[in-house]
Amino acid sequence: MIETAGIALATFFATIGPIDAAAIFAALTTSSDAAHRRSMAIRGTLIGGAILLAFALLGEALLTGFGISLAALRTAGGILLLLIGIDMVFARSSGGTSTTEEEEREAATKEDISAFPIGMPLVAGPGAMSATILLMANTNGDLVLKAVVIGALLVILLATLISMLLAGQIQRILGITGMHVIARIFGVLLCALAIQFVFDGIRQSGLLSV
């Protein structure tokens, strides 16, 4: 259970990225007053959290409906997380965990950015969605482990909300270099986890026994 919690916390921290979310949120809300920023941060986190919880609860049924095996999910999800982890290590912006330049330009023209791009794709991005389904599938139906994964998701969502509310202070304390260092550390961990997911998927597929 402790291992599942540790893996889930590290994976969600890397794919949701509370520190990156704070930096992007601060950049997109420079012209908003404190009350409006707080409102958008709360609504955005709730929207993104609702999407991820839906994937956590319904993801496996969705896979079954499309005829996607757990082995295929582990392999494909591992590859996607590996690409995200590599971008994090090299401090490159990735559409898997953050907004693209086009999305930021569109958001700059909107007064309320809580649903887009805060809720999705900043909080509930492709990487976080894939990680949610993958981590839930890895519990093999154990209700306690499922609860642990959902608990880890809620912890990171809370950390993301706090980071956005304190975005200005975090930027001043850590600076660009500090934020990149944190991202790189979790990027390395995510790469290792991603490779393990790929190994597990290939082993489960039975390809190596052919």
DOBA-34597 format. One record per residue: residue in three letters; residue number from 1; z, y, x of N, C-alpha, C in turn. Coordinates in Angstrom, 1 decimal. Example, Ala and Ser with C-alpha at 12.3 -4.5 7.8 and 13.67 -1.06 7.14 Angstrom:
DOBA-34597
SITE code pos   n_zz   n_yy   n_xx  ca_zz  ca_yy  ca_xx   c_zz   c_yy   c_xx
SITE  Ala   1    7.8   -5.7   13.2    7.8   -4.5   12.3    7.8   -3.3   13.2
SITE  Ser   2    7.1   -2.2   12.8    7.1   -1.1   13.7    7.9    0.0   12.9
END
This chain:
DOBA-34597
SITE code pos   n_zz   n_yy   n_xx  ca_zz  ca_yy  ca_xx   c_zz   c_yy   c_xx
SITE  Met   1    0.0   -1.2    0.8    0.0    0.0    0.0    0.0    1.3    0.9
SITE  Ile   2    0.8    1.2    1.9    0.8    2.4    2.9   -0.5    2.6    3.5
SITE  Glu   3   -1.1    1.5    3.9   -2.5    1.6    4.5   -3.5    2.2    3.6
SITE  Thr   4   -3.5    1.7    2.3   -4.4    2.2    1.3   -4.1    3.7    1.1
SITE  Ala   5   -2.9    4.1    1.1   -2.6    5.6    0.9   -3.0    6.4    2.1
SITE  Gly   6   -2.8    5.9    3.3   -3.3    6.6    4.5   -4.8    6.8    4.5
SITE  Ile   7   -5.5    5.7    4.2   -7.0    5.7    4.2   -7.5    6.7    3.2
SITE  Ala   8   -6.9    6.6    2.0   -7.3    7.5    0.8   -7.1    8.9    1.2
SITE  Leu   9   -5.9    9.3    1.7   -5.6   10.6    2.0   -6.5   11.2    3.1
SITE  Ala  10   -6.8   10.4    4.1   -7.7   10.9    5.2   -9.1   11.0    4.7
SITE  Thr  11   -9.5   10.1    3.9  -10.9   10.1    3.3  -11.1   11.3    2.4
SITE  Phe  12  -10.2   11.5    1.5  -10.3   12.6    0.6  -10.1   14.0    1.3
SITE  Phe  13   -9.2   14.0    2.3   -9.1   15.3    3.0  -10.4   15.6    3.7
SITE  Ala  14  -11.1   14.6    4.3  -12.3   14.9    5.0  -13.5   15.2    4.0
SITE  Thr  15  -13.6   14.5    2.9  -14.7   14.7    2.0  -14.5   15.9    1.0
SITE  Ile  16  -13.3   16.2    0.6  -13.1   17.4   -0.2  -12.9   18.6    0.7
SITE  Gly  17  -12.2   18.5    1.8  -12.0   19.5    2.8  -11.3   20.8    2.3
SITE  Pro  18  -10.0   20.7    2.1   -9.2   21.9    1.7   -9.4   23.1    2.6
SITE  Ile  19   -9.5   22.9    3.9   -9.6   24.1    4.8  -11.0   24.7    4.6
SITE  Asp  20  -12.0   23.8    4.6  -13.4   24.4    4.4  -13.5   25.1    3.0
SITE  Ala  21  -12.9   24.4    2.0  -12.9   25.0    0.6  -12.3   26.4    0.6
SITE  Ala  22  -11.2   26.6    1.4  -10.5   27.9    1.4  -11.5   28.9    2.1
SITE  Ala  23  -12.1   28.5    3.2  -13.0   29.5    3.9  -14.2   29.9    3.0
SITE  Ile  24  -14.8   29.0    2.3  -15.9   29.3    1.4  -15.5   30.1    0.2
SITE  Phe  25  -14.3   29.7   -0.4  -13.8   30.4   -1.5  -13.5   31.9   -1.1
SITE  Ala  26  -12.9   32.1    0.1  -12.6   33.5    0.5  -13.9   34.3    0.6
SITE  Ala  27  -14.9   33.7    1.2  -16.2   34.4    1.4  -16.9   34.7    0.1
SITE  Leu  28  -16.7   33.9   -1.0  -17.4   34.1   -2.2  -16.6   35.0   -3.2
SITE  Thr  29  -15.3   35.3   -2.9  -14.5   36.1   -3.8  -14.0   37.4   -3.2
SITE  Thr  30  -14.7   37.9   -2.2  -14.2   39.1   -1.5  -14.2   40.3   -2.5
SITE  Ser  31  -15.0   40.4   -3.5  -15.0   41.5   -4.4  -14.1   41.3   -5.7
SITE  Ser  32  -13.5   40.2   -5.7  -12.6   39.9   -6.9  -11.2   40.3   -6.7
SITE  Asp  33  -10.5   40.7   -7.7   -9.0   41.0   -7.5   -8.2   39.7   -7.5
SITE  Ala  34   -6.9   39.8   -7.1   -6.1   38.7   -6.9   -5.9   37.8   -8.1
SITE  Ala  35   -5.8   38.4   -9.3   -5.6   37.6  -10.5   -6.9   36.8  -10.8
SITE  His  36   -8.1   37.4  -10.6   -9.3   36.7  -10.9   -9.5   35.6   -9.9
SITE  Arg  37   -9.2   35.8   -8.6   -9.3   34.8   -7.6   -8.4   33.6   -8.0
SITE  Arg  38   -7.2   33.9   -8.4   -6.2   32.8   -8.7   -6.7   32.0   -9.9
SITE  Ser  39   -7.2   32.7  -10.9   -7.8   32.0  -12.1   -8.9   31.1  -11.7
SITE  Met  40   -9.9   31.6  -10.9  -11.0   30.8  -10.6  -10.6   29.6   -9.7
SITE  Ala  41   -9.7   29.8   -8.8   -9.2   28.7   -8.0   -8.6   27.6   -8.8
SITE  Ile  42   -7.8   28.0   -9.8   -7.1   27.0  -10.6   -8.2   26.2  -11.5
SITE  Arg  43   -9.0   27.0  -12.2  -10.0   26.4  -13.0  -11.0   25.5  -12.2
SITE  Gly  44  -11.4   26.0  -11.1  -12.4   25.3  -10.2  -11.8   23.9   -9.8
SITE  Thr  45  -10.5   24.0   -9.4   -9.8   22.7   -9.0   -9.7   21.8  -10.1
SITE  Leu  46   -9.3   22.3  -11.3   -9.2   21.4  -12.5  -10.5   20.8  -12.9
SITE  Ile  47  -11.6   21.6  -12.8  -12.9   21.0  -13.2  -13.4   20.0  -12.1
SITE  Gly  48  -13.2   20.3  -10.9  -13.6   19.3   -9.8  -12.7   18.1   -9.9
SITE  Gly  49  -11.4   18.3  -10.2  -10.5   17.1  -10.3  -10.8   16.2  -11.4
SITE  Ala  50  -11.2   16.9  -12.6  -11.6   16.1  -13.8  -12.8   15.2  -13.5
SITE  Ile  51  -13.8   15.8  -12.8  -15.0   15.0  -12.4  -14.7   13.9  -11.5
SITE  Leu  52  -13.8   14.1  -10.5  -13.5   13.0   -9.6  -12.6   11.9  -10.3
SITE  Leu  53  -11.7   12.3  -11.2  -10.9   11.4  -11.9  -11.8   10.5  -12.8
SITE  Ala  54  -12.9   11.1  -13.4  -13.8   10.4  -14.2  -14.5    9.3  -13.4
SITE  Phe  55  -14.9    9.7  -12.2  -15.6    8.8  -11.3  -14.6    7.7  -10.9
SITE  Ala  56  -13.3    8.0  -10.7  -12.3    7.0  -10.3  -12.1    6.0  -11.4
SITE  Leu  57  -12.1    6.4  -12.6  -11.8    5.6  -13.8  -13.0    4.8  -14.3
SITE  Leu  58  -14.2    5.5  -14.2  -15.4    4.9  -14.8  -16.4    4.5  -13.8
SITE  Gly  59  -16.2    4.7  -12.5  -17.2    4.5  -11.4  -17.6    3.0  -11.4
SITE  Glu  60  -16.7    2.1  -11.4  -17.0    0.7  -11.3  -17.8    0.2  -12.5
SITE  Ala  61  -17.5    0.7  -13.7  -18.3    0.3  -14.9  -19.7    0.9  -14.8
SITE  Leu  62  -19.8    2.1  -14.2  -21.1    2.7  -13.9  -22.0    1.8  -13.0
SITE  Leu  63  -21.3    1.3  -11.9  -22.0    0.5  -11.0  -22.5   -0.8  -11.6
SITE  Thr  64  -21.6   -1.4  -12.4  -22.0   -2.6  -13.1  -23.2   -2.4  -14.1
SITE  Gly  65  -23.2   -1.3  -14.7  -24.3   -1.0  -15.7  -25.6   -0.8  -15.0
SITE  Phe  66  -25.6   -0.3  -13.7  -26.8   -0.2  -12.9  -27.1   -1.4  -12.1
SITE  Gly  67  -26.2   -2.4  -12.2  -26.4   -3.6  -11.4  -26.3   -3.5   -9.9
SITE  Ile  68  -25.4   -2.5   -9.5  -25.1   -2.3   -8.1  -23.9   -3.1   -7.6
SITE  Ser  69  -24.1   -3.9   -6.6  -23.0   -4.8   -6.1  -22.0   -4.0   -5.3
SITE  Leu  70  -20.8   -4.5   -5.2  -19.8   -3.8   -4.4  -20.2   -3.8   -2.9
SITE  Ala  71  -20.9   -4.8   -2.4  -21.4   -4.9   -1.1  -22.3   -3.7   -0.8
SITE  Ala  72  -23.2   -3.5   -1.7  -24.2   -2.4   -1.6  -23.5   -1.0   -1.6
SITE  Leu  73  -22.5   -0.9   -2.5  -21.8    0.4   -2.6  -21.0    0.6   -1.3
SITE  Arg  74  -20.4   -0.4   -0.7  -19.6   -0.2    0.5  -20.6    0.2    1.7
SITE  Thr  75  -21.8   -0.5    1.7  -22.7   -0.2    2.8  -23.3    1.2    2.6
SITE  Ala  76  -23.8    1.6    1.4  -24.4    2.9    1.2  -23.3    4.0    1.3
SITE  Gly  77  -22.1    3.7    0.7  -21.1    4.7    0.8  -20.7    5.0    2.2
SITE  Gly  78  -20.6    3.9    3.0  -20.2    4.0    4.4  -21.2    4.9    5.2
SITE  Ile  79  -22.5    4.7    4.9  -23.6    5.4    5.6  -23.5    6.9    5.3
SITE  Leu  80  -23.3    7.2    4.0  -23.1    8.6    3.5  -21.9    9.3    4.2
SITE  Leu  81  -20.8    8.6    4.2  -19.6    9.1    4.8  -19.7    9.3    6.3
SITE  Leu  82  -20.5    8.4    6.9  -20.7    8.5    8.4  -21.5    9.8    8.7
SITE  Leu  83  -22.5   10.1    7.8  -23.3   11.3    8.0  -22.5   12.5    7.9
SITE  Ile  84  -21.6   12.5    6.9  -20.7   13.6    6.6  -19.7   13.8    7.8
SITE  Gly  85  -19.2   12.7    8.3  -18.3   12.7    9.4  -19.0   13.3   10.7
SITE  Ile  86  -20.2   12.9   10.9  -20.9   13.4   12.1  -21.1   14.9   12.0
SITE  Asp  87  -21.5   15.4   10.8  -21.6   16.9   10.6  -20.2   17.6   10.8
SITE  Met  88  -19.1   16.9   10.4  -17.8   17.5   10.6  -17.5   17.6   12.1
SITE  Val  89  -17.8   16.5   12.9  -17.5   16.5   14.3  -18.3   17.6   15.0
SITE  Phe  90  -19.5   17.9   14.6  -20.3   18.9   15.3  -20.3   20.2   14.6
SITE  Ala  91  -19.3   20.4   13.6  -19.0   21.6   12.9  -20.3   22.2   12.3
SITE  Arg  92  -21.0   21.3   11.6  -22.2   21.7   10.9  -22.0   21.7    9.4
SITE  Ser  93  -22.5   22.6    8.7  -22.4   22.7    7.3  -23.1   21.5    6.6
SITE  Ser  94  -22.5   20.8    5.7  -23.1   19.7    5.1  -23.1   19.8    3.5
SITE  Gly  95  -24.2   19.6    2.9  -24.3   19.7    1.4  -23.4   18.6    0.8
SITE  Gly  96  -23.0   17.6    1.6  -22.1   16.5    1.1  -20.7   16.9    0.8
SITE  Thr  97  -20.2   18.0    1.5  -18.8   18.4    1.4  -18.7   19.9    1.1
SITE  Ser  98  -19.8   20.6    1.1  -19.6   22.0    0.9  -20.9   22.5    0.2
SITE  Thr  99  -20.9   23.8   -0.1  -22.1   24.4   -0.7  -23.2   24.7    0.3
SITE  Thr 100  -24.4   24.6   -0.2  -25.6   25.0    0.7  -25.8   26.5    0.7
SITE  Glu 101  -26.6   27.0    1.5  -26.9   28.4    1.6  -27.5   28.9    0.3
SITE  Glu 102  -28.3   28.1   -0.3  -28.9   28.5   -1.6  -27.9   28.6   -2.7
SITE  Glu 103  -26.9   27.7   -2.7  -25.9   27.7   -3.7  -25.0   28.9   -3.5
SITE  Glu 104  -24.7   29.2   -2.3  -23.8   30.4   -2.0  -24.5   31.7   -2.4
SITE  Arg 105  -25.8   31.8   -2.2  -26.5   33.0   -2.7  -26.5   33.1   -4.2
SITE  Glu 106  -26.7   32.0   -4.9  -26.7   32.0   -6.3  -25.3   32.4   -6.8
SITE  Ala 107  -24.2   31.8   -6.2  -22.8   32.1   -6.6  -22.5   33.5   -6.4
SITE  Ala 108  -23.1   34.2   -5.3  -22.7   35.6   -5.0  -23.1   36.5   -6.2
SITE  Thr 109  -24.0   36.1   -7.0  -24.5   36.9   -8.1  -23.7   36.7   -9.4
SITE  Lys 110  -22.8   35.7   -9.4  -22.0   35.4  -10.6  -20.6   35.9  -10.5
SITE  Glu 111  -20.1   36.3  -11.7  -18.7   36.8  -11.7  -17.7   35.7  -11.7
SITE  Asp 112  -18.0   34.6  -12.4  -17.1   33.5  -12.5  -17.7   32.3  -11.8
SITE  Ile 113  -17.1   31.9  -10.7  -17.7   30.8   -9.9  -16.8   29.5  -10.0
SITE  Ser 114  -15.9   29.5  -11.0  -15.0   28.3  -11.0  -15.7   27.0  -11.3
SITE  Ala 115  -16.7   27.0  -12.2  -17.4   25.7  -12.4  -18.4   25.4  -11.3
SITE  Phe 116  -19.2   26.4  -11.0  -20.2   26.3   -9.9  -20.1   27.6   -9.1
SITE  Pro 117  -19.9   27.4   -7.8  -19.9   26.1   -7.0  -18.5   25.6   -6.7
SITE  Ile 118  -17.4   26.2   -7.2  -16.1   25.7   -6.8  -15.8   24.3   -7.3
SITE  Gly 119  -15.9   24.1   -8.7  -15.6   22.8   -9.2  -16.6   21.8   -8.7
SITE  Met 120  -17.8   22.1   -8.7  -18.9   21.2   -8.2  -20.0   22.1   -7.6
SITE  Pro 121  -20.3   21.9   -6.3  -20.0   20.8   -5.5  -18.9   21.0   -4.4
SITE  Leu 122  -18.2   22.1   -4.5  -17.2   22.4   -3.4  -16.1   21.4   -3.5
SITE  Val 123  -15.5   21.2   -4.7  -14.4   20.2   -4.8  -15.0   18.8   -5.1
SITE  Ala 124  -15.8   18.7   -6.1  -16.4   17.4   -6.4  -17.8   17.3   -5.9
SITE  Gly 125  -17.9   17.1   -4.6  -19.2   17.0   -4.0  -19.7   15.6   -3.9
SITE  Pro 126  -20.9   15.3   -3.5  -21.4   14.0   -3.4  -20.6   13.1   -2.5
SITE  Gly 127  -20.1   13.6   -1.4  -19.2   12.8   -0.5  -17.9   12.4   -1.2
SITE  Ala 128  -17.3   13.3   -1.9  -16.0   13.0   -2.6  -16.2   12.1   -3.7
SITE  Met 129  -17.3   12.2   -4.5  -17.6   11.3   -5.6  -17.8    9.9   -5.0
SITE  Ser 130  -18.6    9.7   -4.0  -18.9    8.4   -3.4  -17.6    7.8   -2.8
SITE  Ala 131  -16.8    8.6   -2.2  -15.5    8.1   -1.6  -14.6    7.7   -2.7
SITE  Thr 132  -14.6    8.4   -3.8  -13.7    8.0   -4.9  -14.0    6.6   -5.5
SITE  Ile 133  -15.3    6.4   -5.8  -15.7    5.1   -6.3  -15.5    4.0   -5.3
SITE  Leu 134  -15.8    4.3   -4.0  -15.6    3.3   -3.0  -14.1    2.9   -2.8
SITE  Leu 135  -13.3    3.9   -2.7  -11.9    3.6   -2.5  -11.3    2.9   -3.7
SITE  Met 136  -11.7    3.2   -4.9  -11.2    2.5   -6.1  -11.7    1.1   -6.1
SITE  Ala 137  -13.0    0.9   -5.7  -13.6   -0.5   -5.7  -12.8   -1.3   -4.6
SITE  Asn 138  -12.4   -0.7   -3.6  -11.7   -1.5   -2.5  -10.3   -2.0   -2.9
SITE  Thr 139   -9.8   -1.5   -4.0   -8.5   -2.0   -4.5   -8.6   -3.4   -5.1
SITE  Asn 140   -9.8   -3.8   -5.4  -10.1   -5.2   -6.0   -9.3   -5.4   -7.3
SITE  Gly 141   -9.2   -4.3   -8.1   -8.6   -4.5   -9.4   -7.1   -4.4   -9.4
SITE  Asp 142   -6.4   -4.2   -8.2   -5.0   -4.1   -8.2   -4.6   -2.7   -8.7
SITE  Leu 143   -3.8   -2.7   -9.8   -3.4   -1.5  -10.5   -2.5   -0.6   -9.7
SITE  Val 144   -1.7   -1.2   -8.9   -0.8   -0.4   -8.0   -1.6    0.3   -7.0
SITE  Leu 145   -2.6   -0.3   -6.4   -3.4    0.3   -5.4   -4.3    1.4   -6.0
SITE  Lys 146   -4.8    1.1   -7.2   -5.6    2.1   -7.9   -4.7    3.4   -8.1
SITE  Ala 147   -3.5    3.2   -8.5   -2.6    4.3   -8.7   -2.3    5.1   -7.4
SITE  Val 148   -2.3    4.3   -6.3   -2.1    5.0   -5.0   -3.3    5.8   -4.7
SITE  Val 149   -4.5    5.3   -4.9   -5.7    6.1   -4.6   -5.8    7.3   -5.5
SITE  Ile 150   -5.5    7.2   -6.8   -5.5    8.4   -7.6   -4.4    9.4   -7.2
SITE  Gly 151   -3.2    8.9   -6.8   -2.2    9.7   -6.3   -2.6   10.5   -5.1
SITE  Ala 152   -3.3    9.8   -4.2   -3.8   10.5   -3.0   -4.8   11.6   -3.3
SITE  Leu 153   -5.7   11.3   -4.3   -6.6   12.2   -4.8   -5.9   13.5   -5.3
SITE  Leu 154   -4.9   13.3   -6.1   -4.2   14.4   -6.7   -3.5   15.2   -5.6
SITE  Val 155   -3.0   14.6   -4.6   -2.3   15.3   -3.5   -3.3   16.2   -2.8
SITE  Ile 156   -4.5   15.7   -2.5   -5.5   16.5   -1.8   -6.1   17.6   -2.7
SITE  Leu 157   -6.2   17.3   -4.0   -6.6   18.4   -4.9   -5.6   19.5   -4.9
SITE  Leu 158   -4.3   19.2   -4.9   -3.2   20.2   -4.9   -3.3   21.0   -3.6
SITE  Ala 159   -3.5   20.2   -2.5   -3.7   20.9   -1.2   -4.9   21.9   -1.2
SITE  Thr 160   -6.0   21.4   -1.9   -7.2   22.3   -1.9   -6.9   23.6   -2.7
SITE  Leu 161   -6.2   23.4   -3.8   -5.8   24.6   -4.7   -4.9   25.5   -3.9
SITE  Ile 162   -3.9   25.0   -3.2   -3.0   25.9   -2.4   -3.8   26.6   -1.3
SITE  Ser 163   -4.7   25.8   -0.7   -5.6   26.4    0.4   -6.4   27.6   -0.1
SITE  Met 164   -7.0   27.4   -1.3   -7.8   28.5   -1.8   -6.9   29.7   -2.2
SITE  Leu 165   -5.7   29.4   -2.8   -4.9   30.5   -3.1   -4.4   31.3   -1.9
SITE  Leu 166   -4.3   30.6   -0.8   -3.8   31.2    0.5   -4.9   31.3    1.5
SITE  Ala 167   -6.2   31.4    1.0   -7.3   31.4    1.9   -7.3   32.5    3.0
SITE  Gly 168   -6.9   33.7    2.6   -6.9   34.8    3.6   -5.9   34.5    4.7
SITE  Gln 169   -4.7   34.1    4.3   -3.6   33.8    5.3   -4.0   32.6    6.2
SITE  Ile 170   -4.7   31.6    5.7   -5.1   30.4    6.5   -6.1   30.8    7.5
SITE  Gln 171   -7.1   31.7    7.1   -8.1   32.1    8.0   -7.5   32.9    9.1
SITE  Arg 172   -6.5   33.8    8.8   -5.9   34.6    9.9   -5.1   33.8   10.8
SITE  Ile 173   -4.4   32.7   10.3   -3.6   31.9   11.2   -4.4   31.0   12.1
SITE  Leu 174   -5.3   30.3   11.4   -6.1   29.3   12.2   -7.3   29.8   12.9
SITE  Gly 175   -7.9   30.8   12.3   -9.2   31.3   12.9  -10.3   30.3   12.8
SITE  Ile 176  -11.5   30.7   13.2  -12.6   29.8   13.1  -12.4   28.6   13.9
SITE  Thr 177  -12.0   28.8   15.2  -11.8   27.7   16.1  -10.8   26.7   15.6
SITE  Gly 178   -9.7   27.1   15.1   -8.7   26.2   14.6   -9.2   25.4   13.4
SITE  Met 179   -9.9   26.0   12.5  -10.5   25.3   11.4  -11.5   24.3   11.8
SITE  His 180  -12.3   24.6   12.8  -13.2   23.6   13.3  -12.5   22.5   14.0
SITE  Val 181  -11.4   22.7   14.7  -10.7   21.7   15.4  -10.2   20.7   14.4
SITE  Ile 182   -9.6   21.2   13.3   -9.1   20.3   12.2  -10.2   19.5   11.6
SITE  Ala 183  -11.3   20.1   11.3  -12.5   19.4   10.8  -13.0   18.3   11.7
SITE  Arg 184  -13.0   18.6   13.0  -13.5   17.6   14.0  -12.6   16.4   14.0
SITE  Ile 185  -11.3   16.6   14.0  -10.3   15.5   14.0  -10.5   14.6   12.8
SITE  Phe 186  -10.6   15.2   11.6  -10.8   14.4   10.4  -12.2   13.8   10.4
SITE  Gly 187  -13.2   14.5   11.0  -14.5   13.9   11.1  -14.6   12.6   11.9
SITE  Val 188  -13.8   12.6   13.0  -13.8   11.4   13.8  -13.2   10.2   13.0
SITE  Leu 189  -12.1   10.5   12.3  -11.4    9.5   11.5  -12.4    9.0   10.4
SITE  Leu 190  -13.1   10.0    9.8  -14.0    9.6    8.7  -15.1    8.7    9.2
SITE  Cys 191  -15.7    9.0   10.4  -16.7    8.2   11.0  -16.2    6.8   11.2
SITE  Ala 192  -15.0    6.6   11.7  -14.4    5.3   11.9  -14.3    4.5   10.6
SITE  Leu 193  -13.8    5.2    9.6  -13.6    4.6    8.3  -15.0    4.2    7.7
SITE  Ala 194  -16.0    5.1    7.9  -17.3    4.8    7.4  -17.9    3.6    8.0
SITE  Ile 195  -17.8    3.4    9.3  -18.3    2.2   10.0  -17.6    1.0    9.5
SITE  Gln 196  -16.3    1.1    9.2  -15.6   -0.1    8.7  -16.1   -0.4    7.3
SITE  Phe 197  -16.4    0.6    6.5  -17.0    0.3    5.1  -18.3   -0.4    5.3
SITE  Val 198  -19.1    0.0    6.2  -20.5   -0.6    6.4  -20.3   -2.0    6.9
SITE  Phe 199  -19.4   -2.3    7.8  -19.1   -3.7    8.3  -18.7   -4.5    7.1
SITE  Asp 200  -17.8   -4.0    6.3  -17.2   -4.8    5.2  -18.4   -5.1    4.2
SITE  Gly 201  -19.2   -4.1    3.9  -20.3   -4.3    3.0  -21.3   -5.3    3.5
SITE  Ile 202  -21.7   -5.3    4.8  -22.6   -6.2    5.3  -22.0   -7.6    5.3
SITE  Arg 203  -20.7   -7.7    5.6  -20.1   -9.1    5.7  -20.0   -9.6    4.2
SITE  Gln 204  -19.7   -8.8    3.3  -19.6   -9.2    1.9  -20.9   -9.6    1.3
SITE  Ser 205  -22.0   -9.0    1.8  -23.3   -9.2    1.2  -23.8  -10.7    1.5
SITE  Gly 206  -23.3  -11.3    2.6  -23.7  -12.6    3.0  -24.9  -12.6    3.9
SITE  Leu 207  -25.4  -11.4    4.3  -26.6  -11.4    5.1  -26.4  -12.1    6.5
SITE  Leu 208  -25.2  -12.0    7.0  -24.9  -12.5    8.3  -24.8  -14.0    8.3
SITE  Ser 209  -24.7  -14.6    7.1  -24.5  -16.1    7.1  -25.9  -16.8    6.8
SITE  Val 210  -26.9  -15.9    6.6  -28.2  -16.5    6.3  -28.9  -17.1    7.6
END
